[in-house]
Amino acid sequence: MSVRSAVVLGATGLVGERVTRLLVADSRWDRVVTIGRRAAPVDGATLTQIEADILGDGSWTDSLAVDDIFCCLGTTIAKAGSQEAFRAVDHDAVVRAASAARQRGAEQILVVSSLGADPASRVFYNRVKGEMEAAVTALAFTACQIFRPSLLLGPRAERRFGERLAARLMKPLRPVLGKYRPIHRDAVAAAMVRIAATAPAGLHVYESGRIAATAAVMTP
């Protein structure tokens, strides 16, 4: 069995932390690197954590010489403070890291986007996500996996009143929501790791229903 190496950006976030835990526990990866302003609460013999500002000078980019790059970066306009600051994280940092990883030989990228991502959208959030997807796709990775979850559920470090309220309101409607049904972060992380291991070539887009189905067939 061949082993792989991976880097996780956004490893302290909702999905990224779970992805990191799964990779560290999986013998198919013999080296896992996280890059962020603070270390993720994860330990493991194969794990190296690099504390760096992804919006900074780029000294961390040499650590992107891996097989797989998992981009789990994401913020909100409210948390970022402005549309420009939001774009800096959800578009600029993702594309910068993806480009640096590709230049250093990475073959596969797995990136968390959002349901509704569209570079032509009139909604700012969806437009930025769509532009990010287009820029990442243009880098011509051997395998490009884009995940578009709906509302993400799971334990968050910070309170997001709007998301909690939306989750409560949507709960009784889940059977009829289809692809808009909220999805747990564990399912997204599980699907990402499973797909990363098989590394299907080309561009693949996974929306919530397909993410859930992929996660459900994972073996423990």
Buried (B, 14 or more C-beta within 10 A) or exposed (E): EEEBBBBBBBBBBBBBBBBBBBBBEBEEBEBBBBBBEEBBEBEEEBBEBBEBEBEEEEEBBEBBBBBBBBBBBBBBBEEBEEEEBBBBBBBBBBBBBBBBBBEBEBBBBBBBBBBBBBBEBEEEBBBBBBBBBEBBBEBEBBBBBBBBBBBBBBEEEEEBEEBEEEBEEBEEEEEEBEBBBBBBBBBBBBBBBBBBBEBEEEBBBBBBBBBBEBBEEEEE
